[in-house]
Amino acid sequence: MLRTAIEFLAEELKTYIVKKEPAMFRNEIAVLPSSLMKTDGSFAVGNQAESFKIIMTLVNLEEDRIADSQSYFQKVNDKVQFMNPPLNLNANILFSAMGENYLSDLRLLSYIVSFFQSYSVFEESNFPQLNNKVEPDKPWQKIGKLIVNLHTLTLEQQNNMWAAIGAKYMPSVVYKIRTISFTDSEPKMEAPPITDIRILDN
């Protein structure tokens, strides 16, 4: 589910930017889900041919305790299956702009903000391509809905984040993506459904 969400957003963001300025960005922009740094301290995305790059980096995962987490049942082949509740996660994604110069970095950053200002909720009713990359035999990778909100960091939090990443600061913004649900497809208990109730008098 996490990979499905990030790859989908990367493609939609690139499509949005190219649509805004096709002459400049059609063949010259890449939106890359990637870490910023390799373990040896070098940039992880330094070899791409495109002049403009946006790097999407997962910087934090947290459980969404507000979302409903009650156990639930489902009916399959005339039997009732008891399932564990989904684990709902929020993902903080760092969008870093790498253009030809500082001003082009700011331009890319503006497009990122503009994209998520225009589209903050993603579901199949308005984005039928949401689960296009999910293989038919892996339905647990599907996403029902994504809600994206700007996540503001203080200067201290930014400093700590960039130090943890091991990179120098670059124009960037963090968005919180919720809710990504992880569901165990294996039932924990299975039984025939209750079809009638009888009260016996003793």
Secondary structure, 3 states (H helix, E strand, C coil): CHHHHHHHHHHHHHHHHHHHCHHHHCCCEEEEECCCECCCCCECCCCCCCCEEEEEEEEEEEECCCCCCCCEEEEECCEEEEECCCEEEEEEEEEEEECCCHHHHHHHHHHHHHHHHHCCEEECCCCCCCCCCCCCCCHHHCCCEEEEEECCCCHHHHHHHHHHHCCCCCCEEEEEEEEEEECCCCCCEEECCCCCCCCCCC
